[in-house]
Structure formats: C-alpha cells, structure tokens
Amino acid sequence: MTTFALDTDNTITAYLAGEAIPEDQARFASEKELAKLAANWPTDRLVEIWNGFAGVPPFGDLKPVKKFTDRKTAVGRIWRAIQALTPTAAPEAADVAPKTANPRKAASRDRKAAPAREGSKKAIVLELLRRPEGATLSEIQSATGWQAHSVRGFISGALGKKMGLTVESLKTAEGARAYRLKTQ
C-alpha cells in the first residue's frame, strides 16, 4: 500500500510499504485521511499544494487555480492528481509465453468481397435477388435451406456490408416481405 507524506513546504512524496518516512511529515494513505488532515488547513494551503504540481511532470495537463469551490472538491482533485505519484513494483516475468495476435482477419471495407462461385448459395441468393420482383424470405429459405434469421443476416452482412450491395425490402401483392437488389 502506498503512503503519502506532506512536508512543511507542501511537497507530497509517495512511499511504498516498508519505506522509512521522515517523522516531521504528515502522512496519509487515502482520500479520507487527506481530508481529515486538511480539515484545519486554510484553503490557501490547498491551492498552494495544487499549484505546486500543476504543469509539472507527471502532472503536465493540470492547470493552476486561484481557489477551489470548497474543501471537499480541493481534497478530491488533489487525491486524484497524486495517484500519478504512486510507485509501482517492477513487473515480474511471465510464467507463460505471451499471447499472439488473433490469426483471424477482420472484415475490411477497403477490399472487394470475392464474387460468388457458380452454384454456391451466395450465387443462388444473388440470382434470386436480381429478379425484378425480387425474392421472398420463404423462397430464399427454400433455395438455401437456411432459417429466416440466417437469410436476414446474410443479406445484411455478406451482401450489404461485405459486398457493398444495396438490398431493398418491399411487400409483395400478397403482403409477404420480399428483397431485391437495388439497381444503380
């Protein structure tokens, strides 16, 4: 556990467990303990502590302040900022080999999807969708042997996203849902 020490110059130092902390420094290990310490301090001291590390590495992105809205806000912001001081123990060597990158390739919009092989289910579905009246969900299911959710997923994923084709959804005269390729 990390313990923080505050000296009379308002400098905060982080110590790992077991390290010697000078006796003349105020100590705290949590935001609650810091709040208890700061309860009797003038608010100017909190501003001075904040401005002491604002803009200094590793606090480069923190900006100096003129005042805080209240003591609780000041303590909370100071506590969050000093977490960058927390020393870390050296990482131990791994017992196992590191994981390699996933060998599967992610779908890329930059490359063209391969055209359908003749006689494949993709070719059959494309042929049905190129008809002027399109094809109903049940016609595509009969031709491929797929379930309805698989047909809809294929239309959306393989045709729409991978191949970049626009598939229109329409209602037939009988009221059934039909799909067809949109002509450009």
N, C-alpha and C positions, 0 to 999 in steps of 0.2 A: 504494500500500500504506500502511496506517495504522501509525504507530509510536506507542507509548505511552511516556510519561515519568512517573517517580515521583520526587517531591521529598522532602526531609528531613521534611516534615510528613505524609508518607504520602498525598499528594494525587496522583491519577492524572489525567493530561491526555492527550488524543488529538491527534496531529498528522498531517496529510496529507503525502504525499511532497513534499519540497522545502521544507517549512516549517522554520524555524530552531528547534531545540530547545536550551534552555539547557544549558551544559556540565556543570553541577553535578548534573544529574538522571540517575538510572538509566533506561536505555532498554530496551525490549523490543517485539518485533513478533509474537510467537507465544506460545502457552501453554508451549512447551518453553523458550523464552528466559526467561519469567517464572519457571518452575520452577528454572532454573539460578540466577537472581538470588536467589530465595527460599531456596535450599539452606542458606545460612549465617545466615538471619534467625531470631530467636526466634519461636516460634509466636504469641506475644502480638502481634507486629507484623502478622501476617496477620489476626488477629482485629480489630486496630485499623483496618486498611485496609478490611476488610469492613464493620465498623460505621460507618466514615466515610461510606459512601454508602448504607447500608441505610435505607430510609424516605425518602430524598431524591429528588426528581425527577431523572432519569427512572427511578429505582430504587424507586419508591413501594411496590411489592409485596414488597420484600426485607425480612426481619426481622433484627434484630441477633442476634448469637450470643455465647456466653460462651467457647466453644472449638470447635475442629474435631476430628474424629476422627483425622485425620492431615494431614500437609503436602500430599500429593497431592490430597486432597479440597479443601482450602482453596484451592490454586492453581487447580484446575479450576473451582470455583464463582466465584472472583474473575474468572477469564478470561471465563467465560460472561457474567457481570454487566457487565463493562466493554465488551462488544460493543455495548451501547446508546450508548456514547460515540463510536462510530465515525462521523466526519463523512462526509456524502455530498455528492458534487458535485451542482450544480444539474442537474436533468434537462434534456436537450436537447429542442428542439422536434421533433415527429414529422414525418417527410417525407411521410407519407400521412395521409389522413383517418382518424379513429378508427373502430373497428368499431361498427356499430349493433347493437342488441339483436336476437336471433333473432326473425324475424317469425312463426314457427310458435308456436301456442299449446300450452301443456302441458295434458294432461288434468287436469281438476279434479273432485274428488269432490263439490263443492258444487252444481254444476249437474246437471240431469237430462239423461240422454242422450236424443237425439231418438228418437221412436218409429220403427219400421221402416216404410219406404214399401211400399205394397202391390206385390207381385210382386218385391221385391228379395230377394237371397239371405238377408239378415238375417231378413226376414219368413218365408221358406221354412223356415229353420232353426228359428225360434221356433215355427212351426206344427207341425213335426215333434216338437219337444221338449215341446209341450203335450199330446201324446197320453198316455194313462195308461201305456202300455208304453214311452213314450219313443222314441228312435231310436238305431240302432246307428251306429257310426262309418262303416261302409260305406254305410248308407242316406244319411247326410248328405253323404258324398263323392259319391255318385251324383247327388243332387239339386243340388249346387252345382258339381261339377267340381273341387273342391279336393282337395289332398293331405291325408293324415292329420294331419301336423303343423300345417297351416293350420286344420283343423277344431278341433283341440285349442286352438290359440292364440286362435281366435275365441271359443270357449266361455269360456276363461279371461279374456281381455282385454275383448272387446266386451260380452259378456253379464255376466260376473262382476264385473269391475272398473268398467267404464263405466256399465252399466245397473243394477248392484247386484242382479242376479238370482242366486238360488242354484240351481246346476245339480247334480243328483245323478248319481253314477256308479253303475251297477249291472250285474250279469251277467244275461244272458237265460238261458232254459232250455237253449239250445244252447251256452252258455258264452261267448258274444260279449259285448263291452263295449257297454253302452247308456247313454245320457244322457237325463235328463228334467228339466223344471223342477220344483223343489220347490214344493209348494202351501203357502201361508201359512195 
